[in-house]
Amino acid sequence: MMEGELIGVFEQIEREKGIPKKELLEMIESALTSAFRKHSGKKQKFEAHIDPESGVITAYVKKKVVSKVENHYIQIAKKEALKFDPAVKVGDEIKIKVETKEFGRIAAQTAKQVIVQRIRETERENLFKEFKKKEGTAMSAVVQRFARKNIIVDLGKVEATLPEWEQARDHNYELFERFQVYILKVEQSPRGPKITVSRTHPGLVKRLYELEVPEVSDHTVEIKQIVREPGYRCKVAVLSNNERVDPVGACVGVKGSRVQAIINELSGERMDLISYSTDPATYIANSLSPAKVVSVTIEKNRKNALVVVADDQLSLTIGKAGQNVRLAARLTGWHIDIKSESQIKEAKEVAVSDLTKLSGVGKVTAQLLSQHGFTTIGKIAESSISDLSKISGIGAKLAEKIYKAAKKEGKIK
């Protein structure tokens, strides 16, 4: 590269790469100073300067003016210094121009190296900034190669790593396979952005719905919560911000077209769309879809829920290996206990039978107690006469008799 070409090159780089001309000048001047010093092999003080208009490179060696020279590499006698500057005096530092063709060769090489290096650095910085903004979004990726149990995918401009723990189970990834990934983390490294992607993150599912369902992308339908067992099953709670739009129907699409596209992208992962509700009992019942729920009884302070279903719905409600109820519990944040109607009936019969053992408690009274949550003698003993007397059909005297009998039974045990 000739000196005269430098400025044109700088201006072109500034336009195309966004690297300021002034920055390049300063970097090359600094690099030239180091290169000249290294080339000379002597402990001289060099300085390089590039004319910002012409691009002409000038090299100088700096020396201190002394009356007697002890080290000619860094010192110059006043008599000699006066040839370069008539006004110089002892103690001053002067710059002496270096005239050598060898330095010209070094200058050209150094300028080229600095420019190439800075362009690479800028491209890496720009890539990092570009992909850092993409954290929390999804992109199309292509499998490039396998690195032990990790998968290296191509995102177009850069490669990313799909770690083993971010891969969906039971999916055999193939070379050049294309799929969507969630941009989990983007970090800076000497070689450019280090990107980690995921196929298991709930955010991937959310992004797929944004791509497939216009009502989600325009916020008419809001995704409130997503829980997954990646590769197997996913539950998505949705809420409509427009009473005329059914959130579940919008996400399913005509003949299931929208949700099926997402299922296909996730390699057959089952998708349950749940209508979100601020009422815990309703939300819990909805979360167990596709099972039909008979009743939900909640215990707010402990966040426990007892869900009763028809006998023929019990297996469906629990799901394979407990998957359906497990995901429902994660989705709602409640502990969910599932019982069939037969189990509840049997439990009530056992409770009534046990309660009739108390003095003053017949079958009708036992049924009343059981209906109001006093299903065991222990629960009665832990309550109060006041609590028991609030039950319609049980007066104050009977309440006191039952309470004392329960306390006595507890002591015997």
C-alpha positions in Angstrom: 0.0 0.0 0.0 1.5 3.4 -1.1 1.4 6.3 1.3 -0.8 8.3 -1.1 -3.4 5.6 -1.1 -3.8 5.6 2.7 -6.2 8.5 3.0 -8.5 7.1 0.3 -8.5 3.7 2.0 -9.2 5.3 5.4 -12.2 7.2 3.9 -13.6 4.1 2.2 -13.3 2.1 5.5 -15.0 4.9 7.4 -17.9 4.7 4.9 -18.3 1.0 4.7 -17.2 -0.2 8.1 -18.0 2.8 10.3 -14.4 3.0 11.7 -13.5 6.7 12.0 -10.6 7.9 9.9 -9.0 9.6 12.9 -9.1 6.4 15.0 -7.3 4.5 12.2 -4.6 7.2 11.9 -3.9 7.1 15.6 -3.8 3.3 15.7 -1.4 3.1 12.8 0.8 5.8 14.2 1.0 3.9 17.5 1.7 0.6 15.7 4.4 2.2 13.6 6.2 3.6 16.6 6.3 0.1 18.1 7.4 -1.4 14.8 10.2 1.1 14.3 11.5 0.6 17.8 11.4 -3.2 17.5 13.2 -3.1 14.1 16.0 -0.8 15.2 16.8 -3.2 18.1 18.1 -0.2 20.0 16.6 1.6 23.0 15.7 4.6 20.9 12.5 6.7 21.3 10.6 6.6 18.0 7.6 8.5 17.0 5.5 8.1 13.8 3.2 10.7 12.2 0.7 10.4 9.3 -0.4 13.5 7.5 -4.2 13.4 7.6 -4.4 15.1 4.2 -1.7 13.5 2.1 -1.2 10.2 4.0 2.6 10.7 4.0 4.2 8.8 6.8 7.1 10.4 8.7 9.3 8.7 11.3 11.2 10.5 14.0 13.7 9.5 16.7 13.5 11.6 19.9 16.7 12.6 21.7 17.5 14.7 24.7 19.9 17.6 24.2 22.9 17.4 26.5 26.3 19.1 26.9 28.1 15.7 27.0 26.7 12.6 25.3 26.8 9.4 27.4 24.2 7.4 25.4 24.0 8.4 21.7 20.7 6.4 21.2 18.7 8.7 23.4 21.0 11.8 23.7 22.4 14.4 21.3 25.1 17.0 21.8 23.8 20.6 21.7 26.2 21.4 18.9 24.7 18.6 16.8 21.1 19.5 17.9 21.5 23.1 16.7 21.7 21.8 13.1 18.0 20.7 13.5 16.7 23.5 15.6 18.7 26.8 16.1 16.6 27.6 19.2 17.3 24.4 21.1 18.9 24.4 24.5 20.3 21.8 26.9 17.5 19.8 28.5 15.2 20.0 25.5 13.9 17.0 23.6 14.1 17.2 19.8 12.7 15.0 17.1 15.0 14.0 14.3 13.5 12.7 11.0 14.5 9.2 10.1 15.4 8.8 6.4 15.6 5.1 5.4 13.8 3.0 2.8 13.6 0.2 5.3 11.3 2.2 7.5 9.1 2.8 4.4 8.7 -1.0 3.9 7.8 -1.5 7.6 5.3 1.4 7.5 3.4 -0.2 4.5 3.3 -3.6 6.2 2.3 -2.2 9.6 -0.5 -0.1 8.1 -1.9 -3.1 6.3 -1.8 -5.3 9.4 -3.5 -2.6 11.6 -6.2 -2.0 9.1 -7.0 -5.7 8.6 -7.0 -6.3 12.4 -9.2 -3.3 13.1 -11.7 -4.3 10.5 -11.9 -7.7 12.0 -12.3 -6.3 15.5 -15.1 -3.9 14.3 -16.9 -6.8 12.5 -16.7 -8.9 15.7 -17.9 -5.9 17.8 -20.8 -5.3 15.4 -21.8 -8.9 15.3 -21.8 -9.0 19.1 -24.0 -5.9 19.3 -26.3 -7.3 16.6 -26.8 -10.6 18.3 -26.8 -9.3 21.9 -30.0 -7.5 20.9 -31.5 -10.8 19.8 -31.2 -12.4 23.2 -34.6 -13.7 24.2 -35.8 -14.1 20.6 -35.9 -17.0 18.2 -34.0 -17.6 14.9 -33.7 -20.2 12.2 -30.7 -22.4 12.6 -29.0 -25.1 10.5 -27.0 -28.0 12.0 -23.4 -27.6 10.9 -21.5 -30.2 12.9 -21.4 -32.2 16.2 -19.0 -31.4 19.0 -19.3 -34.4 21.4 -22.8 -34.0 22.8 -23.2 -30.4 21.8 -24.4 -29.3 18.4 -22.9 -26.4 16.4 -25.6 -24.5 14.4 -25.3 -21.8 11.7 -27.3 -18.7 12.4 -26.4 -17.1 9.0 -23.6 -14.6 10.0 -22.3 -16.6 13.0 -22.3 -20.0 14.6 -23.9 -20.9 17.9 -23.8 -23.8 20.3 -26.8 -25.9 21.2 -25.6 -27.6 24.4 -26.7 -31.1 25.3 -28.9 -29.9 28.2 -30.8 -27.4 25.9 -31.7 -30.2 23.4 -35.1 -31.8 23.3 -35.0 -35.4 24.5 -35.4 -38.3 22.1 -34.8 -36.2 19.0 -32.1 -37.4 16.7 -30.5 -34.3 15.2 -29.2 -34.6 11.6 -26.6 -32.7 9.7 -28.0 -29.7 7.8 -31.3 -30.1 9.6 -33.1 -26.7 9.9 -35.2 -25.6 12.9 -35.9 -22.6 15.2 -33.8 -22.0 18.3 -34.1 -19.6 21.2 -31.2 -17.2 21.7 -30.4 -17.9 25.3 -27.1 -16.0 25.9 -24.7 -13.9 23.8 -21.2 -13.3 25.3 -18.2 -11.4 23.9 -15.0 -13.4 23.1 -11.7 -12.7 21.3 -13.1 -14.6 18.3 -16.4 -12.8 18.1 -19.8 -13.4 19.8 -20.2 -16.6 21.7 -23.8 -17.6 21.4 -25.7 -20.3 23.3 -29.1 -21.4 21.9 -31.9 -23.6 23.2 -34.6 -25.9 22.0 -36.1 -26.4 25.5 -36.7 -22.9 26.7 -40.4 -21.8 27.1 -39.4 -18.6 25.3 -39.1 -20.6 22.1 -42.7 -21.7 22.3 -43.8 -18.1 22.9 -41.8 -16.9 19.9 -43.4 -19.6 17.7 -46.9 -18.5 18.6 -45.9 -14.9 17.8 -44.8 -16.0 14.4 -47.8 -18.2 13.7 -50.7 -16.3 15.4 -51.3 -12.7 14.4 -53.5 -12.2 17.5 -50.5 -13.0 19.7 -48.0 -10.8 17.8 -50.4 -7.8 17.9 -51.1 -8.5 21.7 -54.8 -9.2 21.2 -54.1 -12.5 22.7 -51.6 -12.6 25.6 -49.5 -15.6 26.6 -49.5 -15.6 30.4 -47.5 -18.7 31.2 -45.7 -21.6 29.5 -44.5 -24.8 31.0 -42.8 -27.6 29.1 -41.4 -31.1 29.4 -39.5 -30.5 26.1 -40.1 -33.0 23.4 -43.2 -34.5 25.2 -45.7 -32.0 26.3 -46.3 -28.3 26.8 -49.1 -26.2 28.4 -49.7 -22.6 27.3 -52.0 -20.3 29.3 -53.6 -17.6 27.1 -55.8 -14.6 27.8 -57.7 -12.4 25.3 -57.6 -8.6 25.6 -60.7 -8.5 23.3 -63.9 -10.1 24.5 -64.8 -11.0 20.9 -61.6 -13.0 20.4 -61.4 -16.6 21.8 -57.8 -16.9 22.9 -57.6 -20.7 22.6 -59.4 -20.7 19.2 -57.1 -18.1 17.8 -54.0 -20.1 18.8 -55.5 -23.4 17.5 -56.4 -21.9 14.1 -58.8 -23.3 11.4 -58.7 -27.1 11.7 -55.8 -26.8 14.0 -53.5 -25.3 11.4 -51.7 -22.8 13.6 -51.0 -25.1 16.5 -50.1 -28.0 14.2 -47.4 -25.8 12.6 -45.9 -25.3 16.1 -46.2 -29.0 17.0 -44.3 -29.9 13.8 -41.6 -27.3 14.6 -41.2 -28.9 18.0 -40.9 -32.4 16.6 -44.4 -33.6 17.7 -44.4 -32.0 21.2 -48.0 -32.2 22.5 -49.6 -28.8 23.0 -52.3 -28.0 25.6 -53.8 -24.5 25.2 -55.3 -23.3 28.5 -57.7 -20.4 29.0 -56.1 -18.3 31.8 -58.3 -17.1 34.7 -57.6 -15.0 37.8 -59.9 -17.3 39.7 -57.7 -20.1 41.1 -60.3 -22.8 41.0 -61.3 -22.0 37.4 -57.6 -21.8 36.3 -56.8 -25.1 38.0 -59.7 -26.8 36.3 -58.7 -25.3 32.9 -55.0 -26.3 33.4 -55.9 -30.0 33.5 -57.2 -29.9 30.0 -58.1 -32.0 28.1 -59.6 -33.7 31.2 -63.1 -32.7 32.4 -63.2 -31.6 36.0 -66.2 -32.1 38.3 -65.2 -29.8 41.2 -62.2 -27.9 42.6 -61.8 -27.2 46.3 -59.0 -24.8 47.2 -57.1 -24.1 50.4 -55.7 -20.6 49.8 -53.3 -20.3 52.7 -51.5 -23.5 51.7 -52.1 -23.2 47.9 -53.5 -26.7 48.0 -56.3 -27.8 45.6 -58.5 -30.9 45.7 -59.8 -31.7 42.2 -62.6 -34.2 41.7 -63.1 -35.9 38.4 -65.4 -38.6 37.0 -64.0 -42.1 37.3 -63.4 -42.4 33.5 -61.4 -39.2 33.6 -59.0 -40.1 36.3 -56.3 -41.6 34.1 -56.5 -38.7 31.6 -56.4 -36.1 34.4 -53.2 -37.5 35.9 -51.6 -38.2 32.5 -48.8 -40.6 31.6 -46.4 -40.9 34.5 -48.3 -38.0 36.2 -47.3 -35.6 33.4 -50.6 -33.8 33.0 -51.1 -33.0 36.6 -47.4 -32.2 37.1 -47.5 -29.6 34.3 -50.8 -28.2 35.6 -49.3 -27.7 39.0 -46.3 -25.9 37.5 -48.5 -23.8 35.3 -50.8 -22.6 38.2 -48.3 -22.7 41.1 -50.7 -24.8 43.2 -50.3 -28.3 44.7 -53.0 -30.3 43.0 -54.5 -33.5 44.5 -56.6 -35.6 42.1 -59.5 -37.8 43.3 -62.1 -39.7 41.4 -65.8 -39.4 42.4 -65.7 -43.0 43.6 -62.6 -42.3 45.8 -64.4 -39.2 47.3 -67.5 -41.2 47.9 -65.5 -44.0 49.6 -63.6 -41.5 51.6 -66.8 -39.9 52.8 -68.3 -43.2 53.8 -65.2 -44.1 55.8 -65.3 -40.6 57.4 -69.0 -40.9 58.3 -68.4 -44.4 59.7 -65.5 -43.1 61.9 -67.4 -40.1 63.1 -70.4 -42.2 64.3 -68.0 -43.8 66.8 -68.3 -40.5 68.8 -70.9 -40.2 71.5 -73.9 -38.3 70.2 -73.0 -38.6 66.6 -75.4 -40.5 64.4 -75.2 -41.1 60.6 -77.1 -37.9 59.7 -74.9 -35.8 62.1 -71.8 -37.5 60.8 -72.8 -36.6 57.2 -73.3 -33.0 58.2 -69.9 -32.8 59.9 -68.2 -34.5 56.9 -69.9 -32.1 54.4 -68.5 -29.1 56.3 -64.9 -30.4 56.3 -64.8 -32.2 59.6 -63.9 -35.5 58.1 -61.9 -36.9 61.0 -62.1 -37.0 64.8 -58.8 -35.2 64.9 -60.1 -32.2 62.9 -63.1 -31.9 65.3 -60.7 -32.0 68.2 -58.6 -29.2 66.6 -61.7 -27.0 66.1 -63.9 -25.3 68.6 -67.5 -25.6 70.0 -68.2 -22.3 68.2 -67.1 -23.7 64.8 -69.2 -26.8 65.2 -72.3 -24.9 66.4 -72.2 -22.8 63.1 -73.3 -26.0 61.2 -77.0 -25.9 60.4 -78.6 -28.8 62.3 -76.1 -28.9 65.1 -77.0 -26.8 68.1 -74.7 -25.5 70.8 -75.4 -28.4 73.2 -74.7 -31.0 70.6 -71.6 -29.2 69.4 -70.3 -29.2 72.9 -71.0 -32.9 73.3 -69.3 -33.8 70.0 -66.3 -31.6 70.8 -65.7 -33.1 74.2 -66.1 -36.6 72.8 -63.5 -35.9 70.1 -61.1 -34.5 72.7 -61.6 -37.5 74.9 -61.1 -39.9 71.9 -57.9 -38.0 71.1 -56.5 -38.5 74.6 -57.3 -42.2 74.6 -55.4 -42.6 71.4 
